Amino acid sequence: MTGGEGPLPTAKRATCLPPSSGERKPRRRGPRPRKIVDRIDSDGDSFVTTEELKTWIKRVQKRYIYDNVAKVWKDYDRDKDDKISWEEYKQATYGYYLGNPTEFQDTSDHHTFKKMLPRDERRFKAADLNGDQTATREEFTAFLHPEEFEHMKEIVVLETLEDIDKNGDGLVDQDEYIADMFSHEENGPEPDWVLSEREQFNEFRDLNKDGKLDKDEIRHWILPQDYDHAQAEARHLVYESDKNKDEKLTKEEILENWNMFVGSQATNYGEDLTKNHDEL
């Protein structure tokens, strides 16, 4: 594991990972996998390069994001004006809570809603570039998927800090860092991977070696400038599938290792196997 890798914080994972394909087991071979490979091979030379695969993965990720927004749009655009105001979103998401506050007293839901409402409003305002308290489709996409938009990166960092910083000191110490990915059992030993993550914290996350992560260090961790996830995944898929080591893949090399592609962003974690050709 290198310094630029390792588990993402819970907040970051929640916004950037597509849903898993569940129990469905897509066919390993057949017309649809072959059609997907043909689409990845953008220049039609019967080979898939790392660059073609990277471009395809980014396209799949972008399509997933915009498809996700399209699926939920009607739930929030209540007046059907093709925009979503903050009031529309607030009522759709928190309306019952706001209208029946006594039902939520002394419950964990009350604490959750009380925390999430101002947090969502802050994120909505950051996405609302013209400040009219109404989101266009692009602005609403930035609201739901802030990690994909440059002007939303500070919100991603801030929300990650708030999620992990349990003592409220505005910093993330090593125990808080570990607690985001591992729940300690009373007096139980830590597994080796947790010990490895402690080393990651000390060697690669805590850049100024003060024992805690500040906003800049959290940004460097979750939004590394020198790390392209699509490029890394494309290189991994080519490396694992390239039998003759010519640094490009034939259709047969891909199909022979199709299970790895089904578990990757190249097929939206298998979801694309259920789509028609025109939907890809």
N, C-alpha and C positions, 0 to 999 in steps of 0.2 A: 504493500500500500504506500503510495507516494503522498507527499505533503499536500497535493491538490485534490486528493480523493478522500474517501471515508464517508460515513453516513451523514446525510443532510439533516439539519434540525427539523423537528416536527412541523413547524410552521411552513418551512420551505417545501417539505415533501407534500404537504396538503394542497399546495397550490399548483405544483408542477407535474405531478404524476397522473397519467390517465388511469381510469379504472381498469382493474384486471379483467381478463376474459372469463373468470369464474371457472366452472366445471366443463365448459364447452371444450372439446378436443378437435380442432380443425384438422382437415385432411392434410397429410404430409405432402402428397402429390396430387396432380390433377390440373384442370384448366386454370383455376383461379391463381394458385401459386405461380404458374408459368406466366400468366398475364401480368401479375405484379412485378415479376422479374423483368418482363419486357418494358414496363413503364419506368423502372429504375434505370435501365439501359437507355439513357436519353439520346445518345448519338447513334443508336441502332447498330453498333459494330459487333454485337453478340458477346461483349465483355462488360462487366460492371467494375468500375474503378472505385477507389476510396472516395474520390471527389463526387462521383455520381451518387454514391450511397449516402454521403453526407448531405448533399442537396436534397435527396429524397427524404431522409429522416427529418430534416428541417421543415420540409413541405408537409409531411404527415403530422408533425407536432403543431404546426400552424393551423392545419385543417381541423385537428381535434379541438383546438381552442375556440375557433370560430363556430364549429358545429355545436360545441357546448353552450356557447352564448345563444345561438339560434334556438336551441331546445328550451331554454328557460325564459327567453325574451317575453313571450306572451303572459307568463306568470306575473311579470312585474309591470309591463306596459298596459296598465288597466284602462286608460282612456284611448288606447289604440292610435296615438299620434306619432308612433315610431320614435319616441323618446321615452326615457324613464327618469322621472323626477326623484329627488331624494325622498319626498313624501310618499310617492308610490312604492318605492323600495321599502321604506320604513314600515308602511302599513302592511305590505305583503309579508314581510319577514317578522315584524314585531307587533303587528296590530293586536293580536289576541292578548299578548302580554301587557301591552299598554292599556288595553281596555278592561283588563281583569287583573290588576296588580295584586289584589289580596290573595288570589289563588297561588301566587308564587312566593309568598312570604315564607321565610325560613326554609327554603328549598335550594338545592344546588342550581336548579334552573334560574332562580331569581338572581343568583350571583353571576351566572353565565350571561343572562340577558343584560344585566346591568353593566357588565364589562364590555360585551360585544357591541351594544348599540352605539356608544360614542366612538368606539374603534372603527366600526363600519362607516360612521359619518365622516371621520377623519380621512379614511381611505377614499370615500366617495368624493370628497372635496379635492383631494390630490389628483384624482382621475378627471375631474371636471375642469378641463383646461381653461374654458372661457368664464368660469365662475358663475354660471346662470342657474346652478342647483339642479340642472337637468343633464342627463347623460345621453349622448348619441351612442350608436352601436359601438363605435371605436372606443369611446370613453368608458362605456360599460364593460367592454372587453378588458380594458386596462384595470378597471375596478375588480373584476373577477379573477384576472390573471396578471397581477402586478409585476411578477417576475419577468414578464416578456416585454416590458416597456421601460425605456431608460429613465423617464421622468418619475417612475414609480419605485425605483430601486431603493430610495431612502425609506419608503414605507415598509418594504420587505425587511430591511435591516432592523428598523425600529420594532416591528411586530415580532420578529425573531427574538430580539433582546427582551421584550416584555414577556414573551412566553417562557423563556428559559431562566430569566432573572427572578428567582423565587424570593430573595430577601430584599428586593426593591432598591438596591444600591446603584442601579444603572450600569452594572457590570456583570459579567458571567464568570464565576470562578470554576475551578476544575470539577468540583462535585456537582454543581448545577449543570455543567456541560455533560457530564456522564449521566445524570438523572434524566436528561431528555431522551436518552436512548436505552437506559437500563434501570430496572427497578430492583433495588437491593432487598434481599431477604435477610431477616434478622440473623446476624452473626454468620451468614453464609459467605463462602469464598467468592471472589469475583472471577468470572471466566477469563480465559486468556485474551479474548478479543477486547474485553473492557480494559485490561491492563495495557493492551496495545493502543487503545484510544487515549488513555492517560498519557502515554508517550507522545502520541500525535499532538495532544493539547500542549504539552511542554515544548516540543521541538518545532512544530509548524503553526499552531494556532496562536499561541501567546508570543507575538512577535517582539514585544518589548520586555519580555521575561519578568513581568510584575505579578504573575500568578493569576491574572484575570484578563478577560477579553473586553475591550471597549468597542465602540461602534465601528471604528476603522478596522479593527481586527475581525469583527464579525462579518463585515462587508468582504474582506479578503477571503474569509472562509466560505461563505455561501454564494458569493458572486465573484469568483476569481477572474481577473482580467485575462489571464493567460491560459484559460482552460475552456475549450469548446466541447460541450457534451456530445454534440452530433458528430464532430470529428473523432472524438475518442471512441464512440460506439462504432462508427464506420470502420475505423482502423482495427478494432477488436474483431468485428465480424469478418473482415477480409483476412486477417491473420489466422483465425480459427478455421476458415473454410477454404483457403487457398492451398490446395494439395500440391500443386506443382511449383509453388512459391514464385510465380511470375508477377506478383503484386496486383493481380486483377482476377476477377472471378468469371467463370463460364456459368451458364444457366445450370448445367449439371452439378457443378461444385456447390452452387447455392442450394439446389434441391436435395443434394446428398446431406447437407447440414441444415435442412429446413427447420428442424425443431428449435435451433438457436435463433433463427430469424423470427419464428413465431413468438419467442419470448423477448423480442426487442422492439424498439420504437419503429423499426423499418416496416413492421406490419401493424403498428399501433397495438402491440402486445396481443396479436391474433385477431383483433377486431376487424381488420380490413379483409379478412377471409370471408366475411359475411356480406361484403359490399359488392354492388354491381360495378362493372368496368367504369362507367361514367362518374361514379362517386369517388373514385380513387384520385 
